[in-house]
Each structure stands twice: as structure tokens, then as C-alpha cells.
Amino acid sequence: MNDAVFSQIDFGPLTEFLKDDDVTDISYSNGGQVWLKTLSKGVYQVERPDINNAFMEKLAFQCSNVMGKTFNMAHPFLDSESAELRMNFVHDSIATNGIACLIRKTPAKIRLNKDKLINEKYVIESLHDFLIKCVQGHCNIIVSGETGSGKTELVKYLASHTGENEKLITIEDTLELHLDRIFPHRDIVAMKTNNIASYSDVLVTCMRQNPKWILLSEVRSDEAVLAVRNSISSGHNILSTIHADKAASIPMRMYSLLETSQPVDQFLTTIHRYVQIGIYVKGYFSKRLNRFQREIIEVCEFYVDDDNKPCTNTIYKKSLDGHFTLHNPTPKLLDYMAIQNVMLPEDVFGLGESGEQTGDESTDTSTKDPALKYNDSEKPQPKDASTLNNINGDGTNPQASVHPQGVAQTQSQVSTQPQGVTPTQSQVSAQPQGATSTPSQVSAQPQGATPTPSQVSAQPQGTTPTPSQVSAQPQGATSTQSQVSAQPQGATPTPSQVSAQPQGVVQTNDSGDNSDDEGATLKPSFTNPEEIQNL
């Protein structure tokens, strides 16, 4: 639904919950019961007498009107969604104890980061860094868990670590990922299935778009399972979610969704061959932490052995009392990642000869191997759309505004340009008209001094002088013959060469001709007598 139309709806007393970033779900039922689901407290009830059946019916009719749908006994179900909200209404002719409604917030932001995950004991550091390396190594990953366990949030976080130059296509039946809005500068296509375009139809088009990654919001039907299988078997990488009670049961759960009579061994072998990683996420109220907790409980590696048998390696498993067991991945996974140019040692987690580690919250689980270490500073950061418009829309560089017209650049700004490197167009335009060069620019060549023979001979005849060499020539100095000869007769200088020539510098050619004929080398034109006097 259009966001502009959606903004016309009056949410009344629900507005405070919609503005609270901690609230993820709002449930109304049973003639006035309001329940909230939050990131910090889990599920709890709030007393709000002003939120009643009459108000919820009014809200439902507003949604149906702006959507052009009908909500009555003949059409007792209503679904509506915007960029960041998803609402479902059930008419009181079906919900016999009064109208029912669920509002789920799907904000276009990534709530997770490494520090938050580590501090809230969502995952241990070494496993976190390993999963990021799996994404960089283009492993196919499926996240399992119960409703509300945070599967989609984890997929969004993992997807944010894909390469900047890798094309992503998201396929959803309800919009939740919003990666195209989080990363507006990236090559991302967001597709939505409906009654006209099914998973199969969208997938065919998706293949023709040549993506590197395909993100399915959830595998919940036979059609979605076939879409996953066809995607991974054709060489594309996938990130998706599924409802399963543990990571090891993901392949069998996918098989149970199939409506065909395909042999189970054949299907499981296919999934184990192409899906490398399975993750199980759980959300529950922790007595140990005395708060609502979301955490990774299990991580499994799927592979096919030399006898073509599907196998599972449990890399990480944690119990609810805080104890965990950690194993290294198999050489098959390391070889797969090595082909993707992600090199990890055989003893990934530093477990020693035993290849196993058991521990609890007091155990040191920090990443020790530099090859596995990952910092959030390496992750591509979302860019503001307004900044992108300034760069790509009108061709201007917003950073150039920090140098007002006529203001000299600082020495630290000038020193960032290495000697002999040709500046880009954006760097040239960043130098304001009339700006004064800093001493570091001029000090390389004393004012009025004639270059030494060694300086002249260092410039090969016919070689274009670099902008740093040209900028070192003081105002009013005459260019040497070797500098001028680098400009072929009749050639038009580039913008960086022209802007690098100080005001008042006379260029001479080999013939000594300074005529204004087309194709001649540039010479300054003076219209102001003060300019001639200054020379």
C-alpha cells in the first residue's frame, strides 16, 4: 500500500507504541486485551481502556477504505501493509469474542550489530566472526526458529555483510527485509509475490536478472522449497528462513513441505550438497538473565561425504543453562570457502588436537586467529539517500562545500594527494575558485627560482607532468620546455591539467608560437591591467 495514503490513517492511542523502537508487535483481541511484544521484555499486557472494539473497527474500516477493499461478514479478513507496518484484521463474525488485530512493525533498519550481539549474549564472538566469513565465502545459509525469534533480523544482519558489488534480489510475500531502502546505493531488486506472480514466476525473472544473492523471506510452502532448490542448484547464493525446531532438522523440514513424491534420500542429498550452513535461533524468557533473550542455539554444517551420503556436522550447540559445545568445520566447508577466496585455518576456533571445546559464559570465546577476526568497521555502511542525490543527481560533491570560495586548504587536506597521482574530477572540483595554495604546495619550488638541471632531466621528454609537479610551479613562473613538450601540439588538456596550471603561468611550445589559433597550447589572456602589473 502506498505510504502517503497509509499516513492518512489515524492510529490514535496506538501511536505511542508505533513510535517505540523497542516494540515489535501489537496484538488486540478478546474485547479489549492489548499485548505488546518488545525486544527487551518479551510479551506482556498493557491496560489501555481507550483501545476497544469500537476503535479497532474504526481503524479496520480506515485501512479497507484507503486500500479499496471490503471488510465485512462477506469478506472477514483484511491484510494491509506499508513500508514499515503489516496489519491483519479478523472480523467479529469469525472472531466470536470480538474483532482481532495484529500489527507487526518491520522497520527499514538493521537493529543488530556485533557489540550488541556479544553484550546481550546472542552469540559468542568466535562463532559470530565465523558466520560473517561464511557470508563472505558465499555459503548458502538458512535460518530456522519459531515465530518471533528474530530470524528475519538475523538474515538482514548477515545480508548487510555481502559485497558492495554483489547484486541482491529479495523475494517476499510480505515486505520485511527492506534492504533496498537500507542500502539505496547498492544494486538491489525487491520483488513481491502476489496472486498474479507466484514464487515460480518471480524466480524465473530473478534468474534473468543475474543476481549474486537471492534472499527469500521465508520457506513456507512447496513452491518456496522448489524455489530454494532451483536457486542453489543453478549456482546462486541464498539467504532464507524456515520454521524448524533445530538447525539439524532443516533439510527434513523442507522435505515435509514438498507435495511431491520425490524420494527422501534424493532430496536430502540435494539439500546437503548445496546448503552449507543451518542456524537455529530461539527467543525465550531467561530465568538466568531475568529478561527476554534471543540467541543462537545451534549452528550446523551440511555436506555430502565421499560415498554421496548426506551428513551433518554440529559446529555449535548451546543449552538453555548457558553451556555450549564448539567444533571445527570440516575440510569440505573450508575448501568451499577457499574457492571463494576466503582462507581459514584448519583449526578455525583454536581448539587444539581435540577439535572440541565445551564451556559456559565464563569461558573465553573471543576470536584469537587474525584470519577469523572481524570488526564492524569492515561492514559496508548504509548511506544517506540525500547525500547520494548530491553526488549522483546534480554531479556535485557535498564534501566540496567545506572549502568556501577563496578559502585556502589546510596542509592535512593537501597532503592526502600523493605526489605524481592525477586527481579525479571530484578532487579537482573540490578546489574552490580563487583558493590560495598552502605553503606545502609552494615550498616545493621557491618563488621565482629556476628549476635545476636535475629537476628538468627528471621529467622525460614527451611525458605529461603530474598535477603535483605542476602545482609546485609558483605563480608567475615560466614552464620549462620539457614540461611544455608533454602537451602534444593540437591536443586539448584535461580538466585536471588546466586546473593545476596556476594563474599567470605562461606555457611555451617548441616553436615559440603563442598564437591563439585553434589547437595551439594554452596561454593566459589578461583583460585586467592589474593582472599584468602583478606579473
C-alpha positions in Angstrom: 0.0 0.0 0.0 1.2 3.5 -0.8 3.0 5.1 2.2 1.4 8.5 1.5 -2.1 7.0 1.7 -1.2 4.9 4.7 0.0 8.0 6.6 -3.6 9.4 6.4 -4.8 6.7 8.9 -5.4 7.9 12.5 -3.8 5.4 14.8 -4.9 7.3 17.9 -3.7 5.7 21.2 -1.6 3.1 19.2 0.7 5.9 18.0 2.9 5.7 21.1 3.5 2.0 20.6 4.3 2.5 16.9 6.9 5.2 17.7 8.6 3.0 20.4 11.5 1.2 18.7 11.5 -1.5 21.4 8.0 -2.6 20.4 7.9 -5.1 17.6 4.3 -6.4 17.7 0.9 -5.1 18.9 -1.9 -7.6 19.5 -5.5 -6.8 20.2 -8.2 -9.4 21.0 -10.8 -10.6 23.4 -12.8 -7.4 23.7 -10.0 -5.0 24.8 -6.9 -7.0 25.6 -3.7 -5.3 24.4 -0.5 -7.3 24.4 2.9 -5.9 23.3 6.0 -7.8 22.2 9.2 -6.0 22.8 12.9 -6.6 22.3 13.8 -6.2 25.9 10.8 -7.6 27.9 9.2 -10.1 25.6 5.4 -10.3 25.6 3.4 -8.5 28.3 -0.1 -6.9 28.7 -0.9 -3.2 29.0 -4.1 -1.6 30.3 -5.5 0.8 27.7 -9.3 1.3 28.1 -9.3 3.7 25.1 -8.2 0.8 22.8 -11.5 -1.1 22.4 -13.6 -2.9 19.8 -15.1 0.4 18.5 -11.7 1.9 18.0 -10.3 -1.2 16.3 -13.3 -1.4 14.0 -12.8 2.2 13.0 -9.1 1.5 12.3 -10.0 -1.5 10.2 -12.5 0.4 8.1 -9.9 3.2 7.5 -7.5 0.6 6.2 -10.1 -1.0 4.0 -11.2 2.3 2.5 -7.7 3.5 1.6 -6.9 0.1 0.1 -10.1 -0.1 -1.8 -11.1 -3.4 -0.1 -14.2 -4.6 1.7 -14.2 -5.7 5.4 -17.5 -7.2 6.5 -19.1 -10.6 7.1 -18.7 -11.5 3.4 -15.0 -10.5 3.5 -14.0 -11.2 7.1 -10.2 -11.0 6.6 -8.2 -7.9 5.9 -4.4 -7.7 5.2 -2.7 -4.3 4.8 1.0 -3.4 4.7 3.1 -0.3 4.2 6.9 0.1 4.1 7.2 -0.5 7.9 3.9 -1.9 9.1 1.9 -5.0 8.5 -1.6 -5.4 9.8 -4.1 -8.2 9.9 -7.7 -7.9 10.9 -10.3 -10.6 11.6 -14.0 -9.6 11.6 -16.1 -10.3 14.6 -18.3 -12.6 12.5 -15.3 -15.0 12.6 -13.6 -14.0 15.9 -16.6 -14.6 18.1 -15.2 -12.7 21.1 -14.7 -9.5 19.2 -12.5 -8.1 16.4 -8.9 -9.3 16.4 -5.9 -7.4 15.1 -2.1 -7.9 14.9 0.2 -5.1 13.9 3.8 -6.0 13.2 6.5 -3.4 12.7 9.0 -4.1 10.0 11.3 -1.0 10.1 13.8 -0.3 7.4 16.8 -0.6 9.7 19.3 -3.2 10.9 18.8 -3.5 14.7 21.8 -5.8 15.2 25.5 -5.1 15.4 28.5 -7.0 16.7 28.8 -5.3 20.0 25.1 -5.7 20.7 25.1 -9.3 19.8 28.1 -10.0 22.1 27.0 -8.0 25.0 23.5 -9.4 25.0 24.9 -13.0 24.7 23.2 -13.5 21.4 26.3 -15.3 20.1 29.9 -15.9 21.1 32.4 -13.8 19.3 34.3 -16.5 17.6 31.1 -18.0 16.1 29.9 -14.6 15.1 33.1 -13.9 13.1 32.9 -17.4 11.6 29.3 -16.7 10.3 30.4 -13.4 8.8 33.3 -15.3 7.0 30.7 -17.8 5.7 28.7 -14.9 4.2 31.9 -13.5 2.6 32.7 -17.0 1.4 29.2 -17.2 -0.4 27.8 -20.0 1.7 24.1 -20.8 1.4 22.6 -20.2 4.8 19.1 -21.0 6.1 18.0 -19.6 9.5 15.4 -21.6 11.4 13.4 -20.7 14.5 9.9 -20.1 16.0 7.7 -17.2 15.2 9.1 -14.0 16.7 12.5 -15.5 17.4 14.3 -12.9 15.2 15.0 -15.0 12.1 14.4 -12.1 9.7 16.6 -9.7 11.7 19.5 -12.1 11.6 19.1 -12.6 7.9 19.1 -8.8 7.4 22.3 -8.6 9.5 24.0 -11.3 7.6 22.9 -9.8 4.2 24.4 -6.5 5.2 27.9 -8.1 5.1 27.6 -9.2 1.4 29.9 -7.4 -1.0 29.1 -3.9 -2.2 29.5 -5.1 -5.8 27.2 -8.1 -5.4 23.7 -7.8 -6.7 20.9 -8.9 -4.4 17.3 -9.8 -5.2 14.8 -10.2 -2.4 11.7 -12.3 -2.9 8.9 -11.8 -0.3 5.2 -12.3 0.0 5.1 -9.7 2.8 7.7 -6.9 2.8 10.0 -7.2 5.8 13.7 -7.1 4.6 13.7 -3.5 3.2 17.4 -3.9 2.1 16.7 -1.6 -0.9 15.9 1.2 1.5 18.6 0.4 4.0 21.3 0.4 1.2 19.9 2.7 -1.5 23.3 3.0 -3.2 23.5 -0.8 -3.9 22.3 -2.9 -6.8 19.2 -4.4 -5.0 15.9 -5.5 -6.6 13.0 -6.0 -4.2 10.3 -8.4 -5.6 6.9 -9.2 -4.1 4.8 -12.2 -4.9 1.0 -11.9 -5.3 -1.9 -13.7 -6.9 -0.5 -12.9 -10.4 3.2 -13.5 -9.8 3.9 -16.7 -7.9 7.3 -17.8 -6.4 8.0 -19.8 -9.6 7.2 -16.8 -11.9 9.3 -14.4 -9.8 12.2 -16.9 -9.6 12.3 -17.3 -13.4 12.6 -13.5 -13.8 15.0 -13.4 -10.9 17.4 -15.7 -12.7 17.4 -13.5 -15.8 18.4 -10.5 -13.6 21.7 -12.3 -12.9 21.9 -11.8 -9.1 24.7 -13.0 -6.8 22.4 -13.4 -3.8 18.8 -14.4 -3.6 17.0 -13.6 -0.3 13.8 -15.5 0.3 11.9 -14.0 3.2 10.6 -17.4 4.4 10.4 -21.0 3.1 6.8 -21.9 4.0 5.3 -23.8 1.0 6.0 -26.4 -1.6 6.6 -23.6 -4.1 9.1 -21.9 -1.9 11.0 -25.1 -1.3 11.3 -25.7 -5.1 12.4 -22.1 -5.5 15.2 -22.6 -3.0 16.3 -25.9 -4.6 16.3 -24.4 -8.1 18.2 -21.3 -6.9 21.0 -23.0 -5.2 21.4 -25.8 -7.8 21.8 -23.1 -10.5 24.8 -21.5 -8.8 23.2 -18.6 -7.0 23.7 -18.0 -3.3 20.8 -17.8 -0.9 19.8 -16.5 2.5 16.4 -17.5 3.8 14.4 -18.5 6.9 12.2 -21.5 7.8 10.2 -22.7 10.8 12.1 -25.6 12.4 12.8 -26.7 15.9 16.6 -27.1 15.4 19.2 -26.5 12.8 19.9 -30.2 12.0 16.3 -30.7 11.0 16.2 -28.0 8.3 16.6 -30.4 5.4 13.9 -32.8 6.6 11.6 -29.8 7.4 12.0 -28.7 3.8 11.1 -32.1 2.6 7.9 -32.2 4.7 6.7 -29.0 2.8 7.0 -30.8 -0.5 3.8 -32.0 -2.1 5.5 -34.4 -4.5 6.5 -38.0 -4.0 10.3 -37.4 -4.6 12.4 -40.0 -2.7 13.6 -38.6 0.6 17.2 -39.7 0.2 17.5 -37.9 -3.2 16.0 -34.7 -1.8 18.1 -34.7 1.3 21.3 -35.3 -0.7 20.5 -32.3 -2.9 20.0 -30.0 0.1 23.1 -31.2 1.9 25.1 -30.7 -1.2 24.1 -27.1 -1.9 23.1 -25.7 1.6 26.3 -25.2 3.7 25.1 -23.7 6.9 21.9 -24.0 9.1 21.2 -21.8 12.1 18.7 -22.2 14.8 17.6 -19.0 16.7 15.4 -19.1 19.8 13.6 -16.4 21.7 12.5 -17.1 25.3 12.4 -15.6 28.8 15.6 -16.5 30.5 15.5 -17.1 34.2 19.2 -17.0 34.3 19.3 -13.4 32.8 15.9 -12.4 34.2 14.8 -10.9 30.8 13.6 -11.9 27.4 16.5 -13.4 25.5 17.2 -14.1 21.8 20.2 -16.2 20.9 21.7 -18.6 18.5 21.2 -22.1 19.9 22.7 -24.3 17.2 24.8 -24.0 14.0 25.2 -27.0 11.7 27.2 -27.7 8.6 25.6 -29.8 5.8 27.7 -31.7 3.4 27.9 -34.9 1.3 30.6 -37.4 2.1 32.7 -39.3 -0.4 30.1 -42.1 -0.5 27.4 -39.5 -1.6 25.7 -39.7 1.8 24.2 -36.6 3.4 26.0 -35.7 6.6 25.6 -33.1 9.3 28.4 -31.6 11.5 27.2 -29.7 14.5 29.6 -26.7 14.8 27.9 -25.1 17.8 25.2 -26.2 20.2 24.1 -24.4 23.4 21.8 -25.4 26.1 19.5 -23.1 28.0 21.6 -23.2 31.1 24.5 -21.5 29.2 26.7 -24.4 28.5 27.9 -24.9 24.9 29.9 -27.2 22.7 32.0 -26.0 19.8 33.5 -28.0 16.9 35.6 -27.0 13.9 34.0 -27.1 10.4 35.0 -30.0 8.1 37.7 -29.6 5.4 34.9 -29.7 2.8 33.5 -26.4 4.0 36.9 -24.8 4.3 37.7 -25.9 0.7 34.4 -24.5 -0.5 35.2 -21.1 1.1 38.8 -21.2 -0.2 37.4 -21.4 -3.7 35.6 -18.1 -2.9 38.9 -16.6 -1.8 38.1 -16.8 2.0 41.0 -18.6 3.6 40.6 -20.0 7.1 43.0 -22.3 9.0 42.0 -26.0 9.7 41.8 -25.2 13.4 39.3 -22.4 12.9 38.4 -21.8 16.5 41.8 -22.8 18.0 40.5 -25.9 19.7 43.8 -27.9 19.5 44.1 -31.6 18.8 40.8 -32.5 20.5 38.8 -30.4 17.9 36.2 -29.7 20.6 35.5 -27.1 23.2 32.9 -27.0 26.0 32.3 -24.1 28.2 29.8 -21.5 29.6 29.6 -17.8 30.0 32.9 -17.6 31.9 34.8 -19.3 29.0 37.0 -17.0 26.9 35.3 -17.2 23.5 37.0 -14.2 21.8 38.4 -14.6 18.3 42.1 -15.3 18.5 43.0 -16.1 14.9 43.6 -12.9 12.9 42.3 -14.7 9.8 38.9 -15.1 11.5 38.8 -11.7 13.3 36.1 -9.4 12.1 35.2 -5.8 13.1 32.0 -4.0 12.4 34.1 -1.2 10.8 34.7 -3.5 7.9 31.0 -3.8 7.1 29.5 -1.7 4.3 27.7 1.2 6.0 24.2 2.4 4.9 24.5 5.7 3.0 22.0 8.5 3.3 19.9 8.9 0.2 20.2 12.7 0.2 24.0 12.5 0.1 23.8 10.1 -2.9 21.5 12.5 -4.7 24.0 15.3 -4.2 26.8 13.1 -5.7 24.9 11.4 -8.5 21.9 13.6 -9.1 23.4 17.0 -9.9 27.0 15.9 -10.2 28.3 18.0 -7.3 30.4 16.7 -4.4 28.9 17.6 -1.0 32.4 17.5 0.5 33.5 20.4 -1.7 31.3 22.7 0.4 33.7 22.6 3.2 36.1 24.8 1.2 34.3 28.1 0.7 35.2 30.2 -2.2 38.5 32.0 -1.6 39.4 29.9 1.5 42.8 28.1 1.5 43.0 24.4 2.0 44.8 23.1 5.1 48.1 21.3 4.9 46.4 18.0 6.0 43.9 18.2 3.2 46.7 18.8 0.6 48.9 16.1 1.9 46.3 13.5 1.2 47.1 13.8 -2.6 50.1 11.6 -3.2 52.9 13.1 -5.4 52.6 12.1 -9.0 48.9 10.9 -8.7 46.4 12.5 -11.1 43.5 13.9 -9.1 40.0 12.7 -10.1 37.3 15.1 -11.4 35.7 15.3 -7.9 39.0 16.2 -6.4 39.7 18.9 -8.9 36.2 20.4 -8.5 36.7 20.4 -4.7 39.4 23.1 -5.1 37.3 26.4 -5.0 37.9 29.1 -7.5 40.4 31.6 -6.2 41.6 29.3 -3.4 45.2 30.0 -2.1 47.6 27.2 -2.1 49.2 26.2 1.2 52.9 26.6 1.9 53.4 22.9 1.5 52.3 23.3 -2.1 54.5 26.3 -2.9 57.5 25.4 -0.8 58.5 22.6 -3.2 59.6 25.3 -5.7 60.8 28.7 -4.4 59.1 31.6 -5.9 60.9 32.9 -9.0 63.5 30.1 -8.8 64.7 28.4 -12.0 64.5 24.6 -11.8 67.8 22.8 -11.6 69.0 20.6 -14.5 68.3 17.5 -12.3 64.7 18.6 -11.9 64.4 19.2 -15.6 66.1 16.0 -16.6 63.9 14.0 -14.2 60.9 14.8 -16.4 61.3 12.6 -19.5 60.7 14.3 -22.8 57.2 13.8 -24.0 55.9 12.7 -20.6 52.9 14.6 -19.1 53.9 16.3 -15.9 51.8 15.2 -12.9 49.5 17.7 -11.2 51.7 17.7 -8.1 54.6 18.7 -10.3 52.6 21.4 -12.0 51.2 22.8 -8.7 54.7 23.1 -7.4 55.4 25.7 -10.1 54.9 29.1 -8.4 52.7 31.9 -9.7 54.3 33.8 -12.4 57.0 31.2 -13.2 57.6 30.1 -16.8 57.2 26.4 -17.5 60.3 24.6 -18.8 60.5 23.2 -22.3 60.3 19.6 -21.0 57.1 20.4 -19.2 55.5 22.0 -22.2 56.6 19.3 -24.6 54.5 16.8 -22.7 51.4 18.5 -24.2 51.1 17.3 -27.8 50.5 20.1 -30.3 46.8 20.3 -31.1 45.8 18.3 -28.0 43.3 19.6 -25.6 44.5 19.5 -22.0 42.4 17.6 -19.4 40.4 19.4 -16.7 42.9 18.3 -14.1 45.8 19.7 -16.1 44.1 23.0 -16.7 43.1 23.5 -13.1 46.5 22.5 -12.0 48.1 25.4 -14.0 48.5 28.4 -11.7 47.0 31.7 -12.7 49.5 33.8 -14.7 51.8 30.9 -15.8 52.9 31.2 -19.4 53.3 28.0 -21.4 55.7 27.9 -24.3 55.9 25.5 -27.1 58.9 24.3 -29.1 58.4 26.8 -31.9 57.8 29.7 -29.6 54.5 30.4 -31.2 51.9 31.7 -28.7 49.2 32.4 -31.2 45.5 32.0 -30.4 44.9 29.5 -33.3 42.7 26.6 -32.6 44.8 23.7 -31.3 47.7 25.8 -30.0 48.9 25.3 -26.5 47.1 27.3 -23.8 48.3 30.8 -22.8 46.6 33.1 -20.3 44.5 36.0 -21.5 44.7 39.2 -19.5 41.8 41.6 -19.6 42.6 43.4 -16.3 45.6 45.8 -16.2 46.1 44.8 -12.6 46.7 41.2 -13.5 49.5 42.3 -16.0 51.1 44.5 -13.3 51.0 41.7 -10.8 53.1 39.6 -13.2 
